[in-house]
Amino acid sequence: MMTLTTSGETAVSAPLLFEASRRAIAQAAEDLWPGRGAALGPQCPGVTSYACQVLVDAQELYAKYSWLSSSLVSILRGARGAWADVQEAQEPYVRSVDLVTRRELQHLEFLQQLGRPRVCDTAGFRGGVLFTRAVAGSTIAEELAVRPWDTAPLLDSVLLSLRELHGEEGARYLRQAWPINERSVVDVFTRKFRGPAAVRYVAGLGRGRLVGDERQTVVDLLGNAVRRLLRLTSAVRPRQRTAVFGDLKPEHVYLSGHRLTFIDPALQWAAGPEPDLAKLLGRALLLGFCHHELRAERQITEGVVSVLSRHSQSVSRGDRTDRAARLREVMVLWLMDTVNILSTCLSASADLPLTSNQLALVAKAHRVAAVVERVSGLLVGSASGLSLLDAVFHEVEHSALDLR
């Protein structure tokens, strides 16, 4: 029988899971580069797959190992059973054709052929482990932190790099490839929040990471938002038209000089580019919420509004109804993705290392949950188009004064 624990508790031992991941990576490295003394670095913080640096003849690589198409948070929480169950299921999963890291390898190889966006180089694949070469430069997330006044041009440059992928060539590839729907915003949201275990999952959020009244407030706010967003799933149009990058976060795009390089693709179907826009802009907003300077937060927010406004005006010219529907879709996806990552971080066990941005998000959980709750209320209302956009970001600015 499957074991499912509440947030903050561990059903699967983290040291056992991490050690098994490192054994798989070490064996894959030895198989690919026998006798070359591959040395594994420390675990890279994160909630999705196990990743670490690997040095092979002083060349810097990164290794990624996925467990059962699930996040590390879910595995540790017991969502795929006890440790013995996970081990038993992992062996055939690693050999399967739909292994996430195998699909990511295929997506990287396609994007390398496409030429734009430029992606990291692959270095090898063995035993379910994907090796990629290190990328020079700083991430867009790091750039936003140090020059928030450049938010709009930075985000515009990311979206401009995706035009070919969003076009016919991307769709032609995905028609005969395996998408990575495990990273779909809507699919993740419905897996988490639809079904008999969802109420218990929400009720346990923040246990071990938030305390007292603050934790209960965050749970109540997120519960309200989740109920509204489940009703708003119809705002997301059917897929099978446009290929999108899928996991488009500021942390997944590196800038070196004037060159952008993308990592961690999760190509999937969408009706248009809205999922990429929503995740990129939503994660940029979270970086603003967690910035230590209010002025920087306002600059990031203004940059996001500028990009979103221009996008809304550029699509479906002459069809105001379609423009309004696409804008609403971006906002619904933005809120869903925000709830997804916040709930994942709040349910992460204490022995799972989080990134600095994820730790900052936990620290700002009350404010982020309040924004999501307020904006979800606007989305179920009658406002639409640019008036909705103005109302939404009025709430964002209002929350900065109330809850920062």
Buried (B, 14 or more C-beta within 10 A) or exposed (E): EEBBBBBBBBBBBBEEBBEBBBEBBBEBBBEBBEEEEBEBEEBBBBBBBBBBBBBBEEEEBBBBBBBBBBBBBBBBBBBBBBBEBBBEBBEEBBEEEEBBBBBBBBBBEBBEEBEBBBBBBBBBBBBBBBBBBBBEBEBBBBBBBEEBEBBBEBBBBBBEBBEBBBEEBBBEBBEEBBBBBBBBBBEBBBBBBEEEEBEEBBBBBBBBBBEEEEBEBBBBBBBBBBEBBBEBEEBBEEBEEBBBBBBBBBBBBBBEEEEBBBBBBBBBBBBBBBBBBBBBBBBBBBBBBBBEEEEBBBBBBBBBBBBBBEBBEEBBEEEEEEBBBBBBBBBBBBBBBBBBBBBBBBBBBEEBBBBEBBBBBBEBBBBBBBBBBBBBEBBEEEBBBBEBBEBBBEBBBEBBEEBE
